[in-house]
Amino acid sequence: MRLLNLENAEVELASSPANKVLDSKTTAHPRPLLQRSHWQSLNGQWKFAFDDQGKCFRPGDFKQWFNHIEIPYAPESTKSGIGDTGFHPNCWYEREFQTDPGKGKLLLHFGAVDYRARVWVNGEYIGEHEGGHTSFCFDITHALNDSGITKVTVWAQDDPQDLAKPRGKQDWQLEAHSIWYPRTSGIWQTVWLERVGATYIDHIQWTPDFERWEIGCYAALAGDVPASGLQIKVKLSVGHKVLVNDTYEVFNGEIGRRISLSDPGIDDCRNELLWSPEKPTLIDAEIQLWCKDQLLDEVKSYTAMRTVTIQRDRFMLNGRPYYLRLVLDQGYWPDTLMTAPSDEALRRDVELVKAMGFNGVRKHQKIEDPRFLYWADVLGLLVWEEMPSAYRFTPKAVERMAHEWTEVIKRDSSHPCIVAWVPFNESWGVPNLVETAAHRNYVLAMYHLTKTLDPTRPVIGNDGWESIDTDILAIHDYETNPQRLAHRYRADVQLSDLLSRSRPGGRILTLDNYPHQGQPVMLTEFGGIAYAPTDTPDADKAWGYERCFNISELEMKYAQLLETINNTELFSGFCYTQLTDTFQEANGLLYADRTPKFPIEAIRAATLSGQGLCTPTSC
């Protein structure tokens, strides 16, 4: 007998068009690594208002709603229906919907709210969350009433000029300038409801172990968790082939098990199960929570057999050298800003990157929607995940960064597509890294915190320059003359000499007492060549590290740069700047609408040109 009847516990919204719920059968699940069949999206029209003077502190203080907003789009975006890019430190949202009392608990989820969110249900304060890029949820069961009408109110605080919070590329000036973009305030990812039992599975983490041919499984429970009598069943399969069907006793509200798979030994058979960009095999997972003969909860997930390591001067994927061909991806759209226009748009971005010859992206200054990571998992695209920077060094900034970065790693570490973590970029947030011990200690602390939370992936301590500890020496160099680049990184140059002499951007590449020798070296930002048609608005303001005035010149320069980099023996990979034009930045290979600037076949040929120091499986 099932303790929870999910069919009778669905949440229904009022029948008016403004309160119509999106059907979960036609909407992509916002949490792909832990899916239940019955959930409801609250995206759509909400009441909305700015409170620029900060006069309101609770729902009762707010008397009038002057606008409606289309969730999940930020009010700065045109798609939201607001389209106001001014300074607005306080955003208020409200929506009513009908709820069936059902059994169990009702959870209210937010994909992301920038930067601080306070939530009330039916006028009762539920809780708050700080951090603009990570998901959170609240149990709102106790706040429901007998009327069946539930009202959710959200107060989002996002000081546009606070440089001590992780904000990434969001500009602190009124108008976007240089390499900074319009702000994204308030709700910017899916809001959704989920009915669960009194005891339920709250978190799942997968950790593949290639050497032992095992999958690590950790599951944590929440709700009313009894001291004993619970079991978790785990079924792993690929297609119709069942790999594992095991049952584990729950202790202290959790399980942690190494699940051994049958190891075929020989590579030809092993390769059938391995995940890579060329063959992204996923292992489907079904997890059930039982109490004797009662099924308390069941969820679907997935994992993969995939390992990434560093061996001397090479990046290794599944025990073999693998040459990284990455492109810098800002993750913005003209009409929706940091929120994708649709799930199909996220999938299309992954498909375009692969069609252009790249095998990965460096997600720059943005923690991406889990749906992007899902498509990268499914279609096979490597991801470097990078923490959005705060720009001041203060105790508050350190606290905020460490807290949110910890949430990021917990949320995303089970995605096989993620192959590297990047806590800092170009010394942003640590401006005196060379001279100030506290700044260096901060970078070291974040590097080691990341290695502690996830010891299975490389960590780039400070991408670009001024490395103090890192697993990959990542260099940013926007020299666009191929001959000069080839001379600077030529084969007869000793790495020690390169580190002491080469100063791209006027910065030293490593600090004193840099501990590593013979580790991978990658050119993780280069190119940045701008092109914008002269007849487009503000073409004279188009930004880039170099400017081309016709498409043939851009195509030629890209091909020459990529041939040079692919034939530079020192490099174990690269990341070209950048995938798309982004507001005033016109240095994308694609326009902002994702149209290629020159034929995608030519982009692919140039991306794959030269030796690339690749193995057959990585080309």
ROMILO-973629 format. One record per residue (C-alpha): residue in three letters; x, y, z. Coordinates in pm, whole numbers, padded with zeros to 5 digits, always signed. Each point is the difference from the previous one (the first is absolute). Example, Ala and Ser with C-alpha at 12.3 -4.5 7.8 and 13.67 -1.06 7.14 Angstrom:
ALA+01230-00450+00780/SER+00137+00344-00066/
! end
This chain:
MET+00000+00000+00000/ARG+00127+00348-00087/LEU+00010+00250+00282/LEU-00028+00292-00246/ASN-00263+00008-00272/LEU+00162+00239-00244/GLU-00291-00010-00243/ASN-00228+00152+00263/ALA+00259+00239+00136/GLU+00061+00212-00308/VAL-00003+00375+00045/GLU-00249+00183-00218/LEU-00012+00370-00072/ALA-00310+00209-00034/SER-00173-00023-00337/SER+00048+00363-00103/PRO+00252+00044-00286/ALA+00240+00203+00215/ASN+00019-00283+00253/LYS+00016-00288-00244/VAL+00271-00247+00097/LEU+00243-00137-00256/ASP-00047-00373-00053/SER+00300-00195+00126/LYS-00043-00246-00288/THR+00084+00271-00253/THR+00247+00202+00209/ALA+00365-00098+00054/HIS+00070-00107+00357/PRO+00198+00278+00172/ARG+00202-00246+00213/PRO+00110-00274-00241/LEU+00217-00188+00250/LEU-00289-00064+00241/GLN-00335-00029-00177/ARG-00342-00090+00129/SER-00284-00059-00241/HIS-00241+00247+00155/TRP+00108+00359+00023/GLN-00144+00329-00116/SER+00165+00308-00145/LEU-00104+00339+00136/ASN+00156+00183-00293/GLY-00228+00249-00169/GLN-00157+00327+00106/TRP+00056+00128+00354/LYS-00086+00333+00155/PHE+00310+00218+00014/ALA+00123+00330+00138/PHE+00324+00185+00071/ASP+00059+00154+00344/ASP+00294+00229-00073/GLN-00027+00183+00333/GLY-00002-00321+00204/LYS-00314+00094+00191/CYS-00156-00347+00010/PHE+00118-00285+00222/ARG-00292-00248-00003/PRO-00298-00076-00226/GLY-00238+00212+00209/ASP+00211+00309-00068/PHE-00057-00029-00372/LYS-00334+00151-00105/GLN+00005+00022-00380/TRP+00131-00212-00287/PHE+00058+00205-00313/ASN+00142-00264-00233/HIS+00002-00364-00096/ILE+00319-00187-00084/GLU+00061-00315-00199/ILE+00196-00242+00219/PRO+00275-00127-00025/TYR+00136+00310-00179/ALA+00173+00280+00190/PRO-00166+00345-00005/GLU+00295+00144-00193/SER-00082-00230-00294/THR-00251+00092-00270/LYS-00146-00353+00012/SER-00116+00062+00358/GLY-00241+00268-00118/ILE+00177+00258+00221/GLY+00326+00075-00186/ASP+00130+00252+00253/THR+00382+00003+00028/GLY+00018+00276+00262/PHE+00119-00032+00359/HIS-00264-00192+00196/PRO+00125-00152+00328/ASN-00335-00151+00103/CYS-00237-00212-00206/TRP-00332-00137+00129/TYR-00191-00292-00151/GLU-00333-00163+00084/ARG-00215-00278-00138/GLU-00307-00190+00115/PHE-00081-00357-00097/GLN-00223-00283+00113/THR+00144-00294+00195/ASP-00145-00340+00071/PRO+00069-00082+00367/GLY+00121-00348-00099/LYS+00231-00210+00216/GLY+00357+00056+00100/LYS+00183+00329-00043/LEU-00009+00277-00259/LEU+00338+00146-00103/LEU+00046+00337-00170/HIS+00313+00014-00218/PHE+00192+00294-00148/GLY+00261-00066-00270/ALA+00181+00327+00074/VAL-00082+00344+00142/ASP+00257+00277-00015/TYR+00110+00087+00261/ARG-00190-00042+00327/ALA-00352-00143+00013/ARG-00254+00011+00282/VAL-00314-00210-00043/TRP-00346+00012+00158/VAL-00290-00241-00053/ASN-00349+00120+00089/GLY+00162+00284+00188/GLU+00215-00231+00213/TYR+00376+00046-00022/ILE+00157-00322-00131/GLY+00370+00074-00032/GLU+00274+00167-00201/HIS+00294-00087-00220/GLU+00311+00196-00093/GLY+00193-00066-00319/GLY-00110+00090-00350/HIS+00102-00311-00195/THR-00113-00305+00199/SER-00331-00177+00059/PHE-00189-00025+00329/CYS-00334-00125+00128/PHE-00232+00029+00298/ASP-00254-00238+00153/ILE-00318+00211-00006/THR-00241-00267+00126/HIS-00059+00168+00337/ALA-00097+00329-00170/LEU-00282-00145-00212/ASN-00357+00081+00100/ASP-00342-00165-00032/SER-00111+00229-00284/GLY+00228-00178-00248/ILE+00128+00336-00127/THR+00369+00054+00057/LYS+00174+00336-00041/VAL+00378+00019-00039/THR+00178+00333+00050/VAL+00370+00052-00074/TRP+00222+00293+00087/ALA+00324-00003-00200/GLN+00279+00233+00110/ASP+00279+00065-00247/ASP+00206+00312+00061/PRO+00124+00090-00350/GLN+00315+00167+00130/ASP+00105-00258+00260/LEU+00340-00126-00123/ALA+00053-00227+00300/LYS-00245-00265-00122/PRO+00052-00258-00276/ARG-00145+00173-00307/GLY+00202-00112-00301/LYS-00042+00220-00307/GLN-00289+00208+00137/ASP+00091+00367-00033/TRP+00007+00234+00300/GLN-00034+00304-00226/LEU-00339+00107-00128/GLU+00086-00077-00362/ALA+00191-00311-00103/HIS+00361+00086-00081/SER+00321-00170-00111/ILE-00033-00377+00074/TRP-00293+00033+00244/TYR-00364-00070-00076/PRO-00350+00102+00116/ARG-00096-00117+00346/THR-00220-00300+00080/SER-00204+00071+00314/GLY-00245-00217+00189/ILE-00149-00325-00128/TRP+00180-00125-00311/GLN-00053-00377+00002/THR-00304-00225+00030/VAL-00229+00011+00304/TRP-00174-00331+00063/LEU-00199-00213+00243/GLU+00056-00359+00101/ARG-00207-00236+00215/VAL+00202-00248+00206/GLY-00073-00247+00279/ALA+00059+00061+00368/THR+00344-00158-00048/TYR+00175+00059-00331/ILE+00328-00006-00191/ASP+00151+00347+00021/HIS+00338-00029-00173/ILE+00192-00246-00217/GLN+00367+00014-00090/TRP+00178-00224-00249/THR+00378-00053-00004/PRO+00139-00227-00272/ASP+00325-00186+00073/PHE+00155-00104-00329/GLU+00298-00184+00152/ARG-00218-00221+00222/TRP-00287-00017-00255/GLU-00243+00121+00265/ILE-00270+00263+00036/GLY-00016+00180+00333/CYS-00357+00069+00113/TYR-00094+00234+00284/ALA-00363+00069+00089/ALA-00130+00221+00280/LEU-00355+00001+00134/ALA-00213+00283+00134/GLY-00334+00045+00169/ASP-00111-00226+00283/VAL+00285-00252-00003/PRO-00044-00298+00237/ALA+00302-00139+00180/SER-00019-00340-00168/GLY-00195-00217-00242/LEU+00077+00185-00323/GLN+00158-00141-00314/ILE+00110+00155-00328/LYS-00011-00201-00320/VAL+00231+00104-00284/LYS-00041-00128-00355/LEU+00257+00099-00262/SER-00048-00080-00367/VAL+00114+00093-00349/GLY-00282-00041-00246/HIS-00166-00332+00081/LYS+00312-00142+00169/VAL-00015+00003+00380/LEU+00341+00057+00157/VAL-00099+00008+00368/ASN-00316-00061+00202/ASP+00097+00029+00368/THR-00161+00083+00334/TYR+00173+00187+00283/GLU-00094+00068+00361/VAL-00031+00367+00096/PHE+00196+00118+00304/ASN-00023+00350+00147/GLY-00216+00113-00287/GLU+00248-00078-00276/ILE+00184-00265-00198/GLY+00346+00009-00153/ARG+00098-00299-00211/ARG+00252-00099-00263/ILE-00190-00194-00264/SER+00230-00244-00179/LEU-00074-00067-00367/SER+00106-00306-00192/ASP+00332+00104-00156/PRO+00052-00148-00347/GLY+00372+00087+00023/ILE+00079+00050-00367/ASP-00029+00352-00141/ASP-00231-00092-00288/CYS-00265-00114+00248/ARG+00072+00268+00258/ASN-00044+00272-00260/GLU-00363-00102-00045/LEU-00074+00136+00349/LEU+00234+00300+00011/TRP-00130+00358-00038/SER+00184+00240-00232/PRO-00096+00278-00244/GLU+00035-00253-00281/LYS-00221-00261+00170/PRO-00198+00149+00291/THR-00136-00320+00155/LEU-00220+00071+00301/ILE-00101-00247+00270/ASP-00367+00035+00097/ALA-00075-00022+00371/GLU-00323-00084+00180/ILE+00002+00055+00376/GLN-00277-00110+00234/LEU-00044+00061+00372/TRP-00180-00278+00187/CYS-00125-00057+00353/LYS-00070-00373+00018/ASP-00265-00051-00272/GLN-00087+00369-00041/LEU+00151+00202-00284/LEU+00068+00344+00146/ASP+00171+00167-00295/GLU+00141-00069-00344/VAL+00217+00218-00221/LYS+00189-00025-00325/SER+00355+00114-00056/TYR+00301-00086-00212/THR+00376-00025+00020/ALA+00292-00107-00219/MET+00327-00188+00014/ARG+00244+00283-00064/THR+00323+00114+00158/VAL+00218+00309-00044/THR+00356+00022+00131/ILE+00328+00177-00058/GLN+00304-00204-00103/ARG+00318+00206-00025/ASP-00067+00259-00272/ARG-00321-00150-00140/PHE-00370+00010+00079/MET-00134-00355+00016/LEU-00354-00118-00079/ASN-00075-00360+00091/GLY+00370-00076+00040/ARG+00105+00135-00341/PRO+00153+00337-00103/TYR-00274+00228-00124/TYR+00054+00332-00176/LEU-00251+00265+00110/ARG-00154+00221-00266/LEU-00218+00238+00200/VAL-00188+00317-00085/LEU-00080+00275+00250/ASP-00375+00010+00059/GLN-00154+00297+00180/GLY-00349-00154+00003/TYR-00204+00312-00086/TRP-00285+00063-00245/PRO-00106+00344-00133/ASP-00364-00012+00117/THR+00029-00223+00307/LEU+00350+00080+00140/MET+00131-00285+00220/THR-00320-00203-00037/ALA-00023-00214-00311/PRO-00303+00072-00221/SER-00091-00370+00018/ASP+00135-00344+00074/GLU+00043-00046-00373/ALA+00230+00306-00006/LEU+00228-00166+00255/ARG+00010-00318-00203/ARG+00069+00197-00316/ASP+00299+00173+00161/VAL+00154-00337+00084/GLU-00064-00127-00353/LEU+00153+00313-00156/VAL+00315-00022+00212/LYS+00055-00360-00107/ALA-00077+00079-00364/MET+00270+00269+00011/GLY+00261-00262+00090/PHE+00033+00075+00371/ASN-00025-00274+00261/GLY-00077+00228+00294/VAL-00086+00342+00137/ARG+00139+00215+00274/LYS-00316+00145+00155/HIS+00129+00347+00078/GLN-00107+00181+00318/LYS-00331-00183+00014/ILE-00142-00304+00176/GLU-00214-00144-00274/ASP-00353-00133+00021/PRO+00002-00377+00078/ARG-00186-00053-00326/PHE+00312+00111-00192/LEU+00208-00249+00197/TYR-00260-00266-00076/TRP+00034+00054-00375/ALA+00379+00007+00031/ASP-00025-00337+00179/VAL-00237-00146-00258/LEU+00167+00132-00316/GLY+00361-00016+00121/LEU+00161+00336+00072/LEU+00269+00072+00259/VAL-00061+00291+00239/TRP+00236+00210+00209/GLU-00221+00147+00274/GLU+00111+00341+00124/MET-00119+00195+00302/PRO-00135+00351-00072/SER+00235+00250+00159/ALA-00046+00250+00276/TYR+00224+00299-00066/ARG+00087+00123+00348/PHE+00214-00182+00255/THR-00184+00021+00332/PRO-00087-00253+00272/LYS-00360+00010-00124/ALA+00106-00071-00358/VAL+00210-00297+00114/GLU-00289-00139+00204/ARG-00246+00039-00287/MET+00232-00156-00258/ALA+00084-00302+00214/HIS-00365-00062+00089/GLU-00137+00025-00353/TRP+00289-00193-00158/THR-00068-00283+00247/GLU-00365-00003-00111/VAL+00107-00004-00365/ILE+00225-00303+00043/LYS-00267-00187+00197/ARG-00261+00068-00268/ASP+00211-00075-00309/SER+00274-00248+00093/SER-00199-00302-00128/HIS-00009+00131-00358/PRO+00251-00202-00206/CYS+00045+00290-00244/ILE+00177+00214+00262/VAL+00373-00070-00017/ALA+00152+00301+00182/TRP-00085+00257+00267/VAL+00115+00363-00020/PRO-00050+00205+00320/PHE+00185+00314-00124/ASN+00053+00175-00332/GLU+00283+00247-00071/SER+00041+00095+00367/TRP-00347+00157+00011/GLY-00089+00048+00365/VAL+00365-00029+00103/PRO+00149+00309-00169/ASN+00318+00001+00210/LEU+00075-00369-00036/VAL+00368+00055-00071/GLU+00069+00223+00300/THR-00257-00095+00267/ALA+00028-00323+00197/ALA-00371+00000+00090/HIS-00096+00003-00368/ARG+00234-00289-00074/ASN-00132-00194+00297/TYR-00356+00054-00124/VAL+00081-00149-00342/LEU+00183-00290+00165/ALA-00292-00057+00237/MET-00254-00010-00283/TYR+00223-00232-00202/HIS+00032-00243+00289/LEU-00367+00035+00100/THR-00093-00102-00354/LYS+00242-00295+00006/THR-00149-00103+00335/LEU-00362+00015-00119/ASP+00083-00176-00326/PRO+00336-00180-00020/THR-00090-00159-00336/ARG+00048+00301-00230/PRO+00279+00247-00081/VAL-00026+00346+00155/ILE+00133+00312-00170/GLY+00078+00227+00293/ASN+00014+00331-00191/ASP-00069-00027-00372/GLY+00212+00234-00210/TRP+00311+00101+00194/GLU+00154+00045+00346/SER-00040-00370+00081/ILE+00089-00099+00353/ASP-00138-00356+00000/THR-00184-00172-00283/ASP-00030-00335-00176/ILE+00017+00158-00346/LEU+00206+00307-00084/ALA-00262+00208-00183/ILE+00133+00296-00202/HIS-00195+00289-00152/ASP+00179+00159-00294/TYR-00181+00220-00252/GLU+00290+00040-00239/THR-00171-00039-00339/ASN+00317-00020-00212/PRO+00051-00376-00062/GLN+00373+00038-00059/ARG+00054+00174+00332/LEU-00203-00267+00183/ALA+00196-00278-00169/HIS+00328+00166+00099/ARG-00112+00067+00360/TYR-00101-00361+00063/ARG+00247-00175-00231/ALA+00126-00348+00078/ASP+00356+00101+00093/VAL-00113+00232+00279/GLN+00036-00143+00349/LEU-00317+00030+00206/SER+00191+00163+00284/ASP+00125+00266-00241/LEU-00350+00050-00139/LEU-00145+00050+00346/SER+00263+00256+00092/ARG-00011+00197-00328/SER-00347-00022-00156/ARG-00243+00252+00149/PRO-00328+00006-00195/GLY-00218+00284+00120/GLY+00298+00140+00189/ARG-00037-00273+00267/ILE+00245-00264+00111/LEU-00119-00354-00065/THR+00100-00155+00333/LEU+00085+00135+00343/ASP+00312-00076+00203/ASN+00026-00353+00140/TYR-00238-00132-00264/PRO+00007-00370+00086/HIS-00061-00180-00330/GLN+00225-00102-00283/GLY-00096-00201-00305/GLN-00375+00051+00035/PRO-00236+00067-00296/VAL+00019+00346-00156/MET-00306+00129-00184/LEU-00079+00324-00179/THR-00340+00055+00161/GLU-00078+00342-00150/PHE+00121+00125-00336/GLY-00141+00141-00322/GLY-00284+00237+00084/ILE-00013+00130-00358/ALA-00296+00230-00054/TYR-00214+00040-00307/ALA-00326+00192-00025/PRO-00161+00111-00329/THR+00036+00374-00043/ASP-00373+00039-00063/THR-00099-00144+00339/PRO-00096+00233+00290/ASP+00298+00115+00208/ALA+00244-00178-00233/ASP+00259+00262+00093/LYS-00024-00114+00362/ALA+00063-00368-00078/TRP+00256-00132+00247/GLY+00276-00253-00050/TYR+00373-00049+00044/GLU+00045+00053-00376/ARG-00245+00119-00266/CYS-00072-00147-00343/PHE-00197+00195-00256/ASN-00112-00285-00224/ILE-00090-00365+00047/SER+00277-00140-00218/GLU+00259+00173+00220/LEU-00159-00149+00314/GLU-00003-00348-00154/MET+00365+00030-00103/LYS+00116+00128+00338/TYR-00190-00272+00188/ALA+00147-00274-00221/GLN+00355+00133+00042/LEU-00033+00031+00379/LEU-00144-00347+00042/GLU+00261-00163-00221/THR+00271+00166+00208/ILE-00148-00104+00334/ASN-00080-00355-00112/ASN+00364-00044-00107/THR+00151+00140+00320/GLU+00139-00303+00179/LEU+00004+00174+00340/PHE-00379+00021+00020/SER-00223-00282+00121/GLY-00307+00189-00113/PHE-00149+00342-00064/CYS-00308+00215+00048/TYR-00087+00248-00274/THR-00176+00329+00082/GLN-00289-00029-00072/LEU-00313-00191-00106/THR-00249+00284-00063/ASP-00016+00375-00021/THR-00119+00123+00339/PHE-00147+00350+00012/GLN+00281+00244-00085/GLU+00252-00284-00036/ALA+00011-00085-00370/ASN+00273-00265+00027/GLY-00215-00312-00039/LEU+00026-00262-00271/LEU-00380+00019+00003/TYR-00220+00306+00006/ALA-00209+00044+00314/ASP-00292-00182-00169/ARG+00231-00302-00049/THR+00042+00053-00376/PRO+00359-00088-00112/LYS+00203+00294-00129/PHE+00156-00222-00264/PRO-00092-00357-00103/ILE-00004-00236+00293/GLU+00189-00256-00208/ALA+00285+00250-00035/ILE-00004+00068+00375/ARG+00021-00374+00065/ALA+00284-00053-00245/ALA+00203+00277+00162/THR-00076-00118+00355/LEU+00127-00348-00086/SER+00299+00116-00206/GLY+00359-00097+00076/GLN+00128-00280+00217/GLY-00176+00090+00324/LEU+00203-00269+00178/CYS-00315-00212+00010/THR-00068-00368+00013/PRO-00238-00158-00252/THR-00281+00003+00257/SER+00038+00372+00065/CYS-00008+00130-00357/
! end
